[in-house]
Amino acid sequence: MNTATIQILLDDLLDAAVAELSSPPARQITAHGGFAFDCEQVTSRLMDWTLTPLDERALFPVINVITIAVSVLRCYPHSTGDEPIPDAADITAAALVLAADLAELTEGLSSRWEAGTLFPTVTPDVLEGTQVGWVGARALGPEGGFAGWEVTLTLRA
């Protein structure tokens, strides 16, 4: 894999996540490294990559393992200090939206991988023999009035 391929994978992952969400946020971005919890958004990002050791047969190291993630952030009831504690019904309603996002992401992305449609703009030879490992999902926030999920996967060429 090279950096151009990684960018295509991130773009495809973002597009797939947006397509799987029944009500995706309007802001949809590809980030590298961290991202701000400042609005509702869907974000794909590169988290990590590993190079194969350079040997006498290779002219340069090759990226053979990458970890990428997609996240969804939503508005989440919170107290600013001047306001009372959020109503339990509002927190529960927000949690149900987040639970639906997680279900749609994990089920949809897994189905797309199994069908060979998760990364449609990558030429088939690039991903031939590639294995995907679903690392898991982690809760994000609540922080600054936003909360969500991040689903992580590792691709090994």
C-alpha positions as CSV (number, residue, x, y, z in Angstrom):
1,M,0.0,0.0,0.0
2,N,1.1,3.6,-0.6
3,T,-0.2,6.9,0.7
4,A,-2.4,7.4,-2.3
5,T,-4.1,4.1,-1.7
6,I,-4.5,4.9,2.0
7,Q,-6.3,8.2,1.0
8,I,-8.6,6.3,-1.3
9,L,-9.4,3.8,1.5
10,L,-10.2,6.7,3.9
11,D,-12.5,8.3,1.3
12,D,-14.2,5.0,0.6
13,L,-14.7,4.3,4.3
14,L,-16.2,7.8,4.8
15,D,-18.6,7.3,1.9
16,A,-19.6,3.9,3.1
17,A,-20.2,5.1,6.7
18,V,-22.4,8.0,5.4
19,A,-24.3,5.6,3.2
20,E,-25.0,3.2,6.1
21,L,-26.3,5.9,8.5
22,S,-30.0,6.5,8.3
23,S,-29.5,10.1,9.3
24,P,-25.8,11.1,8.7
25,P,-24.5,14.5,10.0
26,A,-24.0,17.1,7.3
27,R,-20.3,17.5,8.1
28,Q,-18.2,14.7,6.6
29,I,-14.4,14.9,6.7
30,T,-11.2,12.9,6.4
31,A,-8.8,13.6,9.1
32,H,-5.3,12.5,9.9
33,G,-4.6,12.1,13.6
34,G,-7.0,13.6,16.0
35,F,-10.1,15.7,15.3
36,A,-12.2,18.3,17.1
37,F,-15.3,17.5,19.0
38,D,-17.0,20.7,17.9
39,C,-20.0,19.7,15.7
40,E,-22.0,16.8,14.5
41,Q,-19.8,15.0,12.0
42,V,-18.7,11.7,10.3
43,T,-14.9,11.4,10.2
44,S,-12.6,8.8,8.7
45,R,-9.0,8.9,9.8
46,L,-5.7,7.1,9.6
47,M,-4.6,6.0,13.0
48,D,-1.5,3.9,12.4
49,W,0.6,2.2,9.8
50,T,3.4,-0.4,9.8
51,L,6.2,-0.8,7.3
52,T,7.7,-4.1,6.3
53,P,11.4,-4.3,7.0
54,L,13.6,-3.3,4.1
55,D,15.4,-6.3,2.7
56,E,17.7,-7.0,-0.3
57,R,14.7,-7.7,-2.6
58,A,12.8,-4.4,-2.0
59,L,13.9,-1.0,-3.2
60,F,12.0,0.7,-0.3
61,P,9.9,-0.3,2.7
62,V,6.3,-1.2,2.0
63,I,3.3,-0.2,4.1
64,N,1.7,-3.6,4.9
65,V,-0.6,-2.9,7.9
66,I,-2.8,0.2,8.4
67,T,-5.3,1.0,11.1
68,I,-8.1,3.3,10.0
69,A,-11.3,4.4,11.8
70,V,-14.6,6.0,11.2
71,S,-16.4,8.0,13.8
72,V,-19.8,9.6,14.2
73,L,-20.4,12.5,16.6
74,R,-23.8,13.8,17.6
75,C,-25.0,16.6,19.9
76,Y,-25.3,15.3,23.4
77,P,-27.2,17.0,26.4
78,H,-24.8,18.6,28.8
79,S,-24.6,21.2,31.5
80,T,-22.5,24.3,31.0
81,G,-22.5,25.2,34.7
82,D,-25.1,27.9,34.2
83,E,-27.8,25.4,33.2
84,P,-29.3,22.6,35.3
85,I,-28.3,19.0,34.8
86,P,-29.8,17.7,31.5
87,D,-33.1,15.9,31.7
88,A,-32.8,12.1,31.9
89,A,-35.3,11.7,29.0
90,D,-33.0,13.9,26.8
91,I,-29.9,11.9,27.7
92,T,-31.8,8.6,27.0
93,A,-33.0,9.9,23.6
94,A,-29.5,11.0,22.6
95,A,-28.1,7.6,23.8
96,L,-30.7,5.8,21.6
97,V,-29.5,7.8,18.5
98,L,-25.9,6.8,19.3
99,A,-26.8,3.1,19.7
100,A,-28.5,3.2,16.3
101,D,-25.4,4.8,14.8
102,L,-23.2,2.1,16.2
103,A,-25.5,-0.7,14.9
104,E,-25.7,0.8,11.4
105,L,-22.0,1.3,11.2
106,T,-20.9,-2.1,12.4
107,E,-23.5,-4.1,10.5
108,G,-23.3,-2.0,7.3
109,L,-19.5,-1.9,7.1
110,S,-19.1,-5.6,7.9
111,S,-21.7,-6.5,5.2
112,R,-19.9,-4.3,2.7
113,W,-16.5,-5.9,3.4
114,E,-18.0,-9.4,3.1
115,A,-19.6,-8.4,-0.2
116,G,-16.4,-6.8,-1.5
117,T,-18.0,-3.3,-1.8
118,L,-16.4,-1.5,1.2
119,F,-13.6,0.0,-0.8
120,P,-15.1,0.3,-4.4
121,T,-12.6,2.8,-5.8
122,V,-9.5,0.7,-5.0
123,T,-8.5,-1.5,-7.8
124,P,-9.1,-5.2,-6.9
125,D,-5.4,-6.1,-7.2
126,V,-4.4,-3.6,-4.5
127,L,-6.6,-5.4,-1.9
128,E,-6.0,-8.9,-3.2
129,G,-5.2,-11.1,-0.2
130,T,-5.8,-8.3,2.2
131,Q,-7.3,-9.3,5.5
132,V,-9.4,-7.0,7.6
133,G,-9.7,-7.1,11.3
134,W,-12.4,-5.3,13.1
135,V,-10.6,-4.0,16.1
136,G,-13.8,-2.7,17.8
137,A,-15.8,0.3,18.7
138,R,-15.1,2.8,21.4
139,A,-17.3,5.4,22.8
140,L,-16.4,9.1,22.3
141,G,-17.3,11.7,24.8
142,P,-19.5,13.2,25.9
143,E,-17.2,16.1,25.5
144,G,-18.2,19.7,24.8
145,G,-21.8,18.8,24.1
146,F,-20.9,16.0,21.7
147,A,-20.7,12.2,21.9
148,G,-20.5,9.3,19.5
149,W,-18.7,6.1,18.4
150,E,-15.5,5.3,16.6
151,V,-15.2,2.0,14.7
152,T,-11.7,0.8,14.0
153,L,-10.4,-1.7,11.5
154,T,-7.0,-2.9,10.5
155,L,-6.0,-3.9,7.0
156,R,-3.1,-6.3,6.6
157,A,-1.7,-6.7,3.1
